[in-house]
Amino acid sequence: MNKFKRSFVSKIIIILSILSLNLLFSCNQKSTRKIIQLNDGWEFYYAPEDKWYPAHVPGNIHTDLYQAGLIDNPFLGNNADSLNWISQTKWQYRKDFTIAKLFYNRNLELVFDGLDTYCDIILNGDTIGNTYNMYRQWVFPIDDSVKKENNHLELVFYPTDSINRVYADTKGYAITDDRVFTRKAPYHYGWDWAPELNSCGIYKSVYINSWEKLIISNISLEQKYICDTMATLVANIELESENYYNGNVIIYSPTHEFDTLETKLEIFEGKQTYTVEFGIRDPQLWWCNGMGEAKMYDIVVEVSTKFRVEKQELKTGLRTIDLITSTDPSGQQFTFVLNGIPVFARGANWVPAEYFNGSNTSENYYEFLSLAKDANFNMLRVWGGGIYENDDFYNICDSLGIMVWQDFMFSCAMYPLDEKQIENITEEVKYQVKRLNNHPAIVMWCGNNEISNAWFDWEWQDQYNISTEDSLEIWNDYDNLFHRIIPKTIAEIDKSRKYIPSSPFYGWGHKESITHGDNHYWGVWWGMLDFEEYWNNTGRFMSEYGFQGIPNMKSLKKFIPADSLFLYSESLKSHQKHPFGFEAIQKYMENYYPVPKDFGDYVYISQIMQAEGLQEAFDAHISSRPYCMGSLFWQFNDCWPSISWSAVDYYKNPKALYYFAKRSFENIHATMKNEEGKITFSITNHNNITINTKVVCNVKDFDGKLIHADSLNVMLDLLITTDIGFYHTPDSVFLNNQNNSFVEISIENFETEKVIYKRNFVVGKPKNLQLNKSDFHFNIQKKKTSWEVTLKSKNYVYNLFLYSENNNGRFSDNYFDLIPGEKKVVNFYPEKNNNEMNLKFKSLNNIIDQTQEENIIDSLPAGSTFPEIFPE
């Protein structure tokens, strides 16, 4: 190449480089918002050693202390019982940072998405603010406080207990305790499934939000109108601008799913909200799990001026939602209607998946919520004693089609109000509703958990010696907060969802609890009534009910020392927070099941008792459709390793209840009811289509010999329960053989002759069943990503539990009955690929078959005896 050509090429390269740099600089200049992340590089101060240790953000003081080796794992054994000092201590965090040149001369805001709870914010030696609500985002302008280099940020967290005591002395009343003065997760102060650890810290992200000219503060999408051909939406755009500008708004789909809208926008100085209407042709609707696709749309909103462009990316789903609470001849309905179709809500109550806020991850959320979807859940209730979950939780619910009943975080207490607290709670509600509004999964707002029920039914007036005058003041605060402040604040932002002040409408001791609104039925467990009472106490929507089950042995071994794996060990008692939890389990077990002495067998029985007990509830609720239109059991998950009501334990190991719920929440469900010797059957069809079926009923003995057979053709109407009667089968067929036979119901599609549903029942109590020792064969075959287990039994095997000691993972089905002569295929999905599968089994057959002498307690320490809970 000659000298001229080299010179020419060099000049071209230089020119192109300059153009590229100018283009890059221009793009950077036009983008108004820039973020400086401040999550890294934090330290906390440990006073006993006068030393600073590394801290993690998001995080909290307990996990920081543990990771620094300063405390033992709070979840192991009874370690949690000795950590009360942490919540009584003041804690300091610090971080240094520098501001890059491109952030000079811009609006700078220090943002804390979540601080728990009372905290002073000190920047370069000056206190720039303080926080007093863990549920709010806190934003502090720092233009005048920040330096170009060597900025020092310090946070001081104060013990909530000491502040609460001061408030209790000056603000009148504290019912049930002084936690009511602090906007902090109620379960942090202890619940009947959670310890009292009351942590503090920076549990969400910290960053500096920088901008110039204008910024989008928030965009709420309002679905104004939806039909088959068009959806009309309104974008409510909150802008903050330094000056007046003539601007433009562009709303478009990055995936080209709807037409782009571009319109002029007159932007005024200061904070303003602008409404822009746009449309989506031929909209695809968002449906909940079991009803269709959970379709989500990506939407981009750009606001531009001659100098700047501000952009926000959104996701939403198009759907109509209503909650029907009108009266009818039976009382008061409680029915969710999605896209014009009544939905029977099937699911559970959700508690925080990690005790220590800041420890949760998107992956953890996804694993739990995928379990819920796989179990045919279409709804979770975010319970009001926990937290407003992270964005990841709601994003995943959107994508999986899981509807969310969202409580505000008030539970089981009366909350005093003054002007500061009213302003504080109002800002909390505004922030949370704006943050969550665009999620189609959220289908309702509820003011609180059980407070109205408690005020009228739990005898607080006598317990706390409350006068009539004070009662009026306390109730006026309640009435103002839940009937005025919260609903008024919601209505300013969200016009699409219904709000109810409290759940339940009536306590379970009132006759109206089964005729009006939603119901928390605790006659079983708290009232120690038999499981069969679920049939007599089915309301219009069952939003709480439950029973405890002990986590399986694999989970127990993770948090209970080997020498403490027995009932009433100090370690096990530390993880049972209910005042009579073990006593209740024992009493119900004595009523329904053989009570084994081996601890592992005892754990197994506790789980099938929990599952079969709630099976009575599932059957009662679902078979009552459309009178009852929802069944949400307590509870889906745990926040720490616990003996609790959960279906999935802290380590994400499903209990028997999980699999029973999965089978019960299918779109077709058959029930058998034994009401004082009268046997009746029904089939519920949750599908939006009518199905012509043939229903077969076989009664067989435990060896598989046919005792009686019957069948009939049944038209299963859509979205309703159909009662069926096997007219050629007298009740005596079921009752005379109740302890040595089972009933098999099979539903075939009449047109295709394919079996679309099967279920089997036993009539007798499990402890009275004349089961033989299990006799089955199995084969295990390695697949690409799973193990396939094929089982075939010679006799009836009751509640077969499959487990593997050398593989972590989960089974596609478990805790099921084996029918004589029929194959059962189950898949096991290991967490890690393993060439060995050590499969083990447990069933009620083998426990009943064992004699007292053969059933040796090998898990109790020497000299111990099995405790008698109810001695004569």
N, C-alpha and C positions, 0 to 999 in steps of 0.2 A: 504494500500500500504506500503511495507516495505521500509526501509531506502535506500537500494541499488536502488530499482526502482525509488524512488523519486529523488535520486541523478542523475540517468541516464536520466530521463525525463527532469530534470533541465538543464543538460548539452546540451541535444538536443535542448531545447528551446533557450538557449544562443547562440549555434552555428547558428541556423536558424536566430536568430535576427541579429547576426553579418553579416551573408551572405546577409540578406535583406538590412541592412544599407549600406554594401559595394556596393550592386547592385544599391541602390538609389543614393549613392554618385557618382558611376561610371556613371550613366545616367545623373546626373546633370553636371558632369565634361565634358561629351561628347557634351552636348548642348552648342553651342557657344554663341548664342544670349540670353540676358536676359534684361528685360524691367523694369525700375522703373517708375511707374506712378506718375505724379506730378500735377494732376488735383485738388486735394483737398487741403484745408487749406490756400487758398489765401485771401488776404485783399486788399482793395483799400483805398487811403487816400483822405479824404474830408477836404480841406483846410479851409473853413469857420468855421468849428468846431475844427480844429486841431485834427482830430480823424480818426482812422482806422476802417473801417467797413468790414464785411465778403463779399467776392466776389465769384462769381460762374464761374467755367471754365469747359466746354466752356461757353462763355458769352460775355458781352460787358458793357460799362460803363452805358448806359441808363438803362438797366435792373437791374444792380447792384444798381444804385441810387434808382430806384423804389422799389426794394425789401428791401432796407434799410429804406424806408419811407421818403426819402429826396426829391422826386419829385412825382407828381401825375402821374397816368397812361397816358403815351403819346398818347394812342390811343383813349381816351375818350374825347368827346366834341371837343373843340378847344385847348386842352392842348398843343398839339405839337407846336402851334404857339409861345409859350413863352419859348421854350427850346433851343434857338440858343446859349445861353451862354455855354452850355455843350461842343459843338464842338470847342469853342474858348479857352478852358481851357486845361492846361497840367494835365495829370492824372498819378498817381503812383500806382503800384501794388507790393505786396511783398509776399514772402513765405519762410519759413525755412524748411530744410530737412536734413536727415542724410543718409549716405551711409553704408549699411550693409557690414559685413566682406567679404562675398562671392563676392563682386564687387571690392575688392582691386586688384590692379595690372592688371586691364583690360582696354581696350580702352573704354573711356566714352565720349558720345556725347549728348549734350543737344539739344533736338529736339522740335521745335515749328511747328506744322502742319499748323497753321494759326495765324498771328498777323496782326491786323488792326490799323495802317499801319506803321507810322514812330515811331520807338521804339528803345531805348537804353537798352541793356541787361547788367545788372551789377551783378556779382557774387562775393560775399565776398569782396565787395568794389572796384573790378576792372571791368571796362567796357570791356566785352569780344566780343562785336559786336553790330551792329545796323541793323535794318530792314527798308525796304522802298518799300515793295511790298506785298499786302495782299494775292496775288495769288500764292506765293511760299512757299515751306517748307524751314524752316531755321534750319541749323544744325551747332552747335558750339562745337569743341573739348574742353573738360574741364579737361583733365587728370592733367594738371598743376595748375588748379584753384580750384578744388574741395578739400574739407577737409573730413576727416572721420566722423566728427561730426560738428553739428551747422553750416551748410551751410546756407548762407543768399542770396536769389535770389530776385532781384528788377528789375522791368520793368518801364520805363518812356515813356509814349506816348505823342507825341507832336501834336498840332493842325495842320491838313493838310492845312487849309486855309492860315495860315501865311507862311508856307513853300512854298505853291503854289505861293503866291505873290512874294516871293523872286525869285523863278524861272522865273516868268513872267517878272520880271525886267531885267533878265540876259540872257534869252534863246530865245529871239526873238519874238515868236508869241504864242497867246493863243486863238485858235478858236475851239469851241465857247466861252469857258471860261478857267480859269486857272486850272480846274480839270485835264486837259490833261497831266500835269506834274507828276501826281501821279497815280501809279498802284493800284487803289482802285475802288470799285464798283461804276460806274457812277451814278446809281439811288440814291446813298446816298446823292448826291448834289441836289436832287429833280428831279422829272419827272412829266409828266401830269397824273400820277396815284399814285404818292408817295411823301411824304413830304421830306423836306430837314432837316434831323436830324444828318447825318454825324457822326455816332458813332465811337468808337474805343474800343480796348480791345483784350483779348485772346479768339478768336472765335473758335479755334479748340484745340485739345489736346496738352498737354505738357508732355514730358517724357524724361528719360535718357535711351539712347540706349547703352547697354554695350556688348562688344564682345571681344573674343581673338582668335588668330590663323587666322580665316577667317570669312567672313560674306557675305551673299547674299544681294546685294544692290537692285536689281530689276530683275524681269524675265518678258520679253515680249514674248508672243506667236505669232508666225507667221503661218498662215494657208497657206501652200505651195501648196497643191493640195487636191481636194476633188472630189470623185466620189461615185457611189452607194456602192462600195465594200471596199473602203479604203480612209481614210483621212491622209495625211502626214503633220505633224506639225513640226515646229522648235522652240525650246526653246532657246531664247537668254538670257543667264545667266550672269548677271553682278556680279562679285566677287571682293572683296578686301581681300588680303591675306598678312600676315606679312612675310611669307617666301615661298620658293619653296616647293611644296608637290606633291607626287604621290597620286592621289585621285581617287574617283569613283563618278559617277552620276547614280542615280536610279530615273526613272520617272514611276509612277504607279498610278493606280486608286484605291482609298480606298474602292470603291464599286464594284471592279472587272469588270469594263465595258470595259477594253482593256488590252492587254498584257503588262506586266512590261518590261521596257527596263533598262538594266544595262550596263554601259560601263566605261572604264577607262578614267581618265581625268588628264592631266598634268597641275598643277596649278602653275602659276608664281607669283612672289612677286609683290605687288602693285594692281592697279585696272585694270582688264581685262574683256572682254566680251567673253564668250565661247558659241558656237552654238552646240546644240545637237538635232538631228532629231529623231522623234518617230512617230508611226502610230497608228491609231484607225480603226479596221476592222468594216465593215458594219455600218458606222457612221449614227447616227440619226441627222438630220439637225435642226437648230434653225429657227423657223418661226415667223413672226410677228403676232400680234393679228388678228384673222379672217382668217388666212391662214394655221394654223396648230399649233402644240405644240412648245413652246419655250424651247426646250430641252437644258439643261445645263450639262456639264461634270465637275466632281471634279477631279483635277489633283494635285498630290503631287510630288515635285522635291526635292530630297535629294542629297546634295554634302557632301562627307565624306572623311576624311583622317584617318591615323592610330590613331590620337589623338582626332579628333572632328567630329561632324556631324552638318550640317546646313541644315534646312528644310524650305520650303515655300509651303503653300497650295494655290491653285489657282482654279478659276472657269472660264469656258469659254463655248461658244456655237460655233458649227461648221456651217458656212454658207458662201456663196459667196455674195458679195455686189458690185454693180457698180452703178455709176451715169452717165447716158448717156446725154451728153451735145453737141453732134454733130449737125451739121446743117442739115436741111431737106428742102423740097420745101416751107414750111410754115415759116421757120425762124430757131430757135435753140431750140432743145429739152431740157427738164429737167425731166428725168425719172429715178426713182430708180428701179433697177432690183435685186431682192432677190432670190438667188438660181435658177437663170435663168428665173424667172417669173417677168414681169413688175408689179409694185405695184402702185396702186393709193393711195397716202398718204392722210390719213384722220386724222385730229387732230387740234392742236392749238399751240400757242406760250406760253412757260412757263416762268414765272418770279419767283424770289425767294419767297418761301412760307412764309417766315418770314422776316419782314423788318430788324430786328436786327439779324445779323449773329451770330450763336452760340445758338440761341433759338430754332432752329428746332430739331425735333426728328425723329427717324426711323418710329415711329407710325404715325406721321403726314404725312411724305412722303407716307407711304403705303396707308393711307386713300385717299389722293388726287389722287395717281396714280391708285388705284383701281377704283375710280370714272371714270378716263379716260378710263381704260380698259372696264368697264361696258358700257360706252358710245360708244363703238366700235372704239375708237381711235387706230390707229396703229403707230402714230408718234407724238412726241412733239419736238418743236424747242426751245432749251435752248438759250434764247435771249442774245445778246452781251452787254447789258447794266447792267447785273446783276452779278452773280458769277458763277464760275465753281462749280457745286453742289457737296455735300458730297458723299462719296462712297455709302451710303445707297440708294440714288436716282438712281444711275446707276445699282446697284444690283437688285433693285426692277423692274426697266425697263427691265432688262435682263429676270427676272423670269416671267413678265407679257406679254412679247412680244411686248413692245412699243419701236419702233425705235426712236433714238435720233439724231436730227440735232444739232450739237454742234458748236455754235459760239465761237470765242475767244472774250475776254471781251474788245471790242473797239466799241464805238457807237457814232454816230452823232457829231463827232468832228475831228479835224486834230491834230495828235500827233507828237510833235517835237522829233527829234532824236539827240542824241550825243553818244559818245562811251559808256558811262556808261549806258545810257538807252537802247542801242542796246544789251549790255551784259545782262542787267536786264530782258528785254523782252525775249531774247533767253532762259535764264534759266527758266523763267516762262513757256514758250511753251514746253521745254524739260520735265519739271516736270509734267505738266498736261497731255501731250501725253503719257508719260510712265505710269502715274497713271491710265489712262483711256483706254489704248490700248487694253486690254484683254476683254473688254466688247463687246459682239456681238451686243448689242442694238445700239451702236454708229455707224452710217452709213455714216457720212460725217463730214468734218471740213469746217468751214466758217470763213474767216479772220475778218470780221466786220459787223456791222449793219448800213447800209444806208450811209456810209461815201462817197463812190464814187457818189452815187445819190445826196447827199447834196452838194458836191463840185461843181458839174456841174449844179445843178438846184435850189439851195436855195439862190443864189445871195450873198454868203458870201464875194466875192471879193469887192462888192460895200458896203456891210454892215460894213465891217471891214477896208475899205479903203486900200486894198491890191494892191500893185504895180505889174506890170508884172514880174519884177525881183524876188520879194518876192513870187509871185505865183509859179514860177518855183522851188524855193527852197522848198516851202511847198509841192508841188506835188511830188518832188523828194523824200522827206521823206516818203510820203504815198507809192509811188511806191516801194521804197526800203523795207519798212516794210511788205507790204501785197503781193508783187509779188516776193520777194526774201527771206527775213529773215525768215518769218514764214513758207512758203512752204518748204524751204530748211531744216529747223529744223525738221519739221514733217517727211519729206522723210527719214531722217536718222534713224527714229524709226518705222514708220508705212508705210508699202508698200501696204496696201490693200484698203485704203479709198481715195476717191477723195477729193480735196480741191478746194474751190472757194474763190476768194479774198474778195468779198463783196456781200451782198444781199440788194437790188435787183440788177439785171443786168442793168435795166434802170428805171428811175423814172416814175411815173404814168402819167406824161404829155407827154411822148414820145410814138409815135406809135409803136416803137420796144418793149415797155413794154408788149404788148399783143402777140408778136410773138417770142421773144427771152428770154430764161431763166426764172428765177423766177420774180414775180411781187408783189410789195406792192401797192395795189390799195386803195387809200384814197380819190377818188373822192366823194364817199359816206362818210360822216362825215366832213372831212377837207374841201372838195370842196362843201359840202351842196347839192350834186346832189341826185336825187331820187334813191330809192332802185333798181328800174328797170334797172339802169345803170350797175349793175353787169353783166347783160346779154351782154352788149356791150363792156365790158372790162375784158373778161376772157382770161388770158394768159396761158402760157405753164405749169406754176406751181404757184399757188397763196399762197405766204408764209406770207402775212399780209393783213388783211382787218378787219374791225370791227365797232361796234357801242356800245354806252354806255347803260347800264341798271342799275337802282337803286336797291340795295339789298332789299330783302323783309323786311316787318315790324318787323319780329322776330329778324332779324339781326340788323336792324337800332336801335332797342330799347337797344341793348347791348352797343352801343357807342355814341348814341345821347340822351341827357337828354329829359325827357318827355315833358318839356315845349319848346323844340326846334324842335319838330317833325313837321316841316313845311318847305316848299321851302324857300330858301334864309335866313334861320336862320344862325347865325354866326357859330354854330357848324356844320351844314350841309355843309356850304360853305368851311369850313376848310378841309373837306374830298372830295371836288370836286377840283381837281388840274388842270383840263383843262381850258384854258382861256375863252372858250365860251361853256362849257359843258352843263350847264342848258339851255342856249339859243338854242343850237342845238336840244336837246331833245324836247323842246317846239315847235320849228319850224316844225320838222318832225311829231310830234304828231298832230299838227293842220292840216297837209296835209293828214294824213292817218287815224286818230282815233278821236273819241269824246274826248274832253279834260275835264276830271272830275275836280271838285273843291275839293272833298275829297282827302286828302293827301294819304291815303291808296290805294284808287282807282288809283290815279296818279302813284304811285309806280308800281302797277299791270300793268297799260297800258304801262309804260316805259319798263317793262320786255317783254311783248308780242310784242311790237314794235321792240325791239332789236332782239328778236327771229325770228319774221316773216321777218324783214328786212334782216337778215343774211340767212334766208331760201331761199331768192332769190339768194343769192350768192352760197349757197350749190347746188341749182338746176342748176344754170348756169355752175358751175365748173364740177360737177359730170356728167351732161349730155353731156359735151364736151369731155369726155374720148374717144379716147386716145390723142386728141390734148392737153387737159389739163390733167396733171397727179398728181395733188396734191392740197389740200385745207386745209391750216392751218390758222385758224382765230386768231385774236388778241382779247382777250387773254384768257387763260384757268383759271388762278387763280389770287389772290391778295396777296400782301405782308403785307397789313394792311387793316383795315376797310375802304372801299373807294367806291365812286361812280365812276365806271370804266367800261371797256369793258369786264370784266370777265364773264365767264359762271358759275363759282363757286366762291362764295364770301369768304372772309377771314375766316369765321366761318364754312366753308365747306357746306354751304347751297346752293344747286343748284338753279340757276335762270331758267327762262323759256328757255333760249338759250341752256342750258345743255340738256334738254329733246328733243329739236328740233334737235340738233346735233346728239344725240343718235339715233333717228329715221332715220336721213338722212345718217348716216354713216354705216347703215346695208349693207350687201353684195349685196342686190338687192335694187334698188332705182328707183322710177318712178317720172317723172316730167311732169308738164303741163306748157306751155309757151303761154302767150298772147302777141303777137307782132302786135300792132296796129290793133286789132280785128281779127287776124288770130290765131286760137287755134291749137297748136301742142302738141303731146305727145311723150315721149321717155322713155325707160327703160334701166338702166345700170346694167350689170351683172359683179360684181367684182370676182365672183367665177371662178376657173380654170376648170370649166366644162360647157358644153352647156346644156341648160334646155329647154325642150319642154313645152310650156305653153298655157293656154287659158286666155286671158285678157278680163275682163268684165268692161264696162263703164256704170254707171247708173247716170242719172241726176235726183235729187229729190228736192222737195220744202222743206222748213224748218220744215214742219210737217211730212215729210217722204213720201209724195205722189210721186209716180214715174212719172216723166215728159217724160223721154226718156231712152231707153236702147239700148246698142250695145255690140258686142263682136267680137273677132277674135282670131285665133290661131297664136301664135308668137314663133318662135325659137329664144331663147335668146343666142346668141353666147357668148363664154367665153371672159372675160376681155375686154368688149367693150360695147358701147352704141348702142341700136337698136331703130331707129325712127319708130313709129307706127302711122297708120292713121285709124281712125274710119270712114270709107267711107260712112256709112249710117247716120252719125251725122253731119249735117251742123253747121257751126260756130254760126249761129243764135240761136241754142238751148242753147248754153252756154251764149251768150251775151244778149239775150232778157230777160233772167231770172237771170242776174248776181247778183242782190241785194236781191233776195229771194229764192235762190237755192244753192245747193252744188253738186259737182261732186265726185263720189265714184269710185275709180279704185281698182279692185281686180284681183290678179294674182293667177291662179291655176296651179299646176303641172299637165300637161296633162295626165301623166301615172297614178298618184295616186289620182287625183281629189281633192287633198288637197290644201287649200288656203295657199300660202307661203308668201304673201305680200298684205297689204291693205294700201291705203292712200286716203284721201279726200281733195278736194280743194274748195275754193270759188273764184269767178272771180272778184267780185266787191271789192271796197275799204272797209275796216272794218267800217269806219264811216258812210257809205251809206247803210249798210246791214239792212234789215227790219226784225230784230230778235225779236222773242217773248220773254216774260219773261220766264226764264228757268223753266221747269216742269219735274223734275226727282225724282226717288226714289232711296234710297240706303240702303244697309245692311252691317253691320260690324260684322265680326266674328273673335274671338280670336283664333290664331294658336299658335303653340309651341313657335316660336321666332318672330312672326309677327302678324299683323292684316290684314285680307283680306277684302277689300272693294269692294262690287259689286254694280254697278250703272246701271240704266236703265231709259231712258228718253222718254217722249212723243214727244219732239220736238228737233230740232237741238240746241245743247248747244256749244257755241263757246269759245274755250280756257278756259276750266274749270280748275281752280286752287284749289287744295286740300291742306289744312294746318291744323295743330293741335297746339293749344296754350299750351296744358299741356304735350305734348310729344316732345322731341327732337328725330330726326331720319330723314329718307328720304323715299320717295315713289319710287316704281319701275317705275312708269310713272306719269307724271303730265303735266299740261297745254295742255290738249288734247281736242278734240271735241267729244261730245256724239252724236251718230247717232240714230235717232228716231227708237225705237223698238229693238235696239241691246244692249246686255249686255256688260259691260266693267268691267273687274276685275283688281284691282290694289292692290299691297301689300305694307304695310307700315312696315318698319323695325326700331323699336325704339332703341335708344341708351341704354335705361334701360327698363327692363320688367315692364310694368305698366298695371294694371287691368282695367284702364279706358282709353277711347279714345274719346277725345273731337274733333270731326271732323267739320271743317268749309269749306265753298266754296266761290269762287268768279268767275264770268264769265263776258264776254262782254255783254251778254244778259241783265243782270241786270243793268249794267252801262248805256247802251243805253236806257233802259226802264225808267230810272229815269229822271224826269224833273229838270230843273235848280232850281226850288223852293224846290223840295224834297231833292235835293242833297246838304245838309247843310255842310258847312265847320266846323267840330267839333274839328279839330286839330290845328286851328290857335288861338293864344292868343287873348284876348279881344282887340278890336280896330284894329286888323289887317285885311287886305284885300288880296285877291289873286293877286299876282303881275302880271302886264302886261309886258311881256318881249319885245314885239315889239309894242309899242304904235303907234297909228296912227299919 
